[in-house]
Amino acid sequence: MSVIRKRRRHGAGAVVLAALAALAVLPPAAAESSPPPATSAGVQALHCGYLFDAKAGKRLGATTIVVQGERIREVKPGRAEVPGATAIDLGDATCLPGLIDAHTHLSLSTDADPLRWNLADFAVRSVVHARRTLLAGFTTVRDMSDINNETIALRNAVDAGIVPGPRILTAGRPIGSTGGHADWSVDLRADLQRDLGPKNGIANGPAEAAKTVRQHYKDGVDTIKIMASSSLFEDLPGGAIPHMTLIEIKAVVDTARDYGLTVGAHAHDPESIRRAVLGGVDSIEHGTFIDAASAALMKQHGTWFVPTICVGKIVAEHADEWSGGSPQEAARMRTFGNLMQASAGRAYKAGVKVAFGSDEGACPHGENAREFVYMVEAGMPPAYALQAATTHAAELLKKSADLGTLEAGKFADVVAVPGDPLQDIAVMRKVAFVMKGGRVYERDGKPVSVD
Ligand SMILES: [Zn+2]
């Protein structure tokens, strides 16, 4: 259904047919045939009370969006009559482009128990999380790492129309170094630890870094996530330290470019941010300890910033519960958690380009829009916060031709909220209408059956 990925994989059936064709059992033409794409040929007219023009950052008056199949055919001012179209009257609601969250973890959650849960536990839950995310108005996500590629299976199931969910561009497993944030065996007893390698996303040195990216390509990812720094959950000098060398980051980025894959870097401290920016990554994630020099470098290189304030807030809120009874640890979690919001505000004021990312998975699934409220609290104008989740995120994902604005030719991904988000950004938490690819998933604040 979705055509946003460049590379389409042949299904097993196609592979078998191709193999048979190669053996001259079938004519080659038969191997190439595939069912026609499942699109609705119907025309729909969405009558919006107002429309957020994401390009201009302005709220326009009444607008009619004409949808044909999975794309927008036309956008007309006023309440235009469209002969033969199925009309959907959204009253005085404000329509916006389908929202994009550029930092999610659809298969992860704060109650996850990686030592007891099997991969299937993560995979089953991810189906529920994907639906919640879609119903919250997020029609596209960049999933920034899972346990063991289960979000690739989720993406494929959503694309095939088997389960409802947002368009998913997934990084699959994270890439990092031995003992780093991507090494799941780091906290285990010595005899339970494993010496993980490129097959598991662990790379030491440029050759392994390149191999890790190629393995990810083989696995079918859409983007790459690297753990350039440590996490915030370690008591380290300065709060965080680099976990990848510049040469390793460069090897990841150079290799990723061969496959058209973008690279996002988890990086908290200035040195890790510096290396990631100089290594050529597309975005810095979190950036908790971003300083004037790292902000200036990001601005100079046009590197996106995805601040993920929501996860900082969640960590601060749960500091007592998650600090293992250590008051020092709890205090550190509160300080660092709240610092993420202040850092986001400072980076924005320094002219760094910001794209929307909630770190959903740590931020509760379906509550992604909390990030809008935190962004505005941090000093970003509401229109800018909305652009971060539309035009900006589409640009970061290199999907501006298909996503990010309500314009003819783009995917008919449309959401609507009651009221004016430019006056009250909190209405973004009350999405009442969701259309993805011309299909309605929510209306009047209630899910529409998609079975
Ligand atoms: Zn994350």
Residues whose N, C-alpha, C, O or C-beta is under 5 A from the ligand:
A	BS01	ZN	M144 D359
